[in-house]
Amino acid sequence: MWARLYLLPMFQAEMDREWMKWRADEIQKEAEIMKDVKGWQVGASPFHNKRWAPPSYDLDGNPMRVPVIKWVDGGEPL
């Protein structure tokens, strides 16, 4: 068990590094797609705040682009 605890920072660093690579690719794609849009700021947060939140990952370890919400009949998230 202690070995797992000692390895957690390394695993987190790997995930952070992969996220940074993914984010750099996404910013490059965004810049290419939105190059003709006047006033567009590439890489700007759509949330209009300076607070950073850790990236979310799916079960395979891939960064999630949109939150996954399952809806029941009444329209309420599970």
C-alpha angles and dihedrals in degrees: 000000000000091000090059091050091050091050096050095087090052092050091047090050090052092051091047091050092050090048091052090052091048092047092050090052091048092050090050091050091047091051091051095047097043099039093113096048111102114230096011113145111209113226095009116147115250090211097071096223137102096228114116120216123192115255119261121235132200123229092276093055095254119137112258115233097195129020113263109231124172115208127210125209094278093055094250120133116246 
